[in-house]
Amino acid sequence: MNTPVNIICMKWGDKYDASYVNKLYNMVSRNLSKEFRFICLTDDNSDFLPAIESFDIPKLNLPEGIPERGWTKLVTFSKHISDIKGQCLFLDLDVIIVNGIDELFDLPGDFFIIKDFVRRDITGNSSVYRFEMGKFPDVLENFQKNFEKIRSKFRNEQEYLSDYMQKNHSLSYWPLDWCQSFKKHCIQKGLKQFFLAPSLPPEAKVIIFHGKPNPPEALIGKSGKWYRKVLPTLWIAEHWK
């Protein structure tokens, strides 16, 4: 019997409500043919769909009051999280899955992450990354032992994660067309953004929302920034549900 693959997401605090988790589960269900477990690491599992498994977020013991930089995601590299085993695909709550994602598990390699959409160095975007549960516990162990040094060198968790994986294990990027940025690849360029709605890249599997706008804003045509025009993006409603 094949071991199910794992979809892992995280929800803490009040930035996202349960509807984001439920919609993500629905999108995975429509776009993944493999047997899977859908797991949310969270501090509040209220109103989750019955098929969604939830576990407490492993403790990271960060100093209180520091800016949120995604550090909490690093707990996915714990030696053990409950009974989770095998391949894991981490997805941010605000991504939109628009095509089949089986290939994200089929691609051979130990660790995959999105190549950052802006930076020219090795930094990845951790909205979508794949790893094997318990295979890289040193990612977290090193972070916990050297947090202040790491924090002074890296702005956020994805900078640290990319650097550490390249130096100590392996760092591979998804094919460029698979994980596309709404801001970089969907919004029309120049004056076209005033007349044409954002388009959906035909080869994309996952659309990433980083910064502004977020999915509900993009759906109604609210850019979130005064210098960016976004017309209502109706295809979002077809997928983000």
NORSULQUI-V791455 format. One record per helix or strand of 2 or more residues. SS is the DSSP state (hx for helix, st for strand). FROM is the first residue (numbers start at 1). LEN is the number of residues. If there is no record, write none. Layout:
SS_FROM_LEN, SS_FROM_LEN
//
This chain:
st_5_7, hx_18_14, st_36_7, st_53_4, hx_71_7, st_87_5, st_96_2, hx_103_4, st_112_4, st_124_9, hx_137_9, hx_147_7, hx_157_12, st_172_2, st_179_3, hx_182_5, hx_190_5, st_206_3, hx_215_6, hx_235_5
//
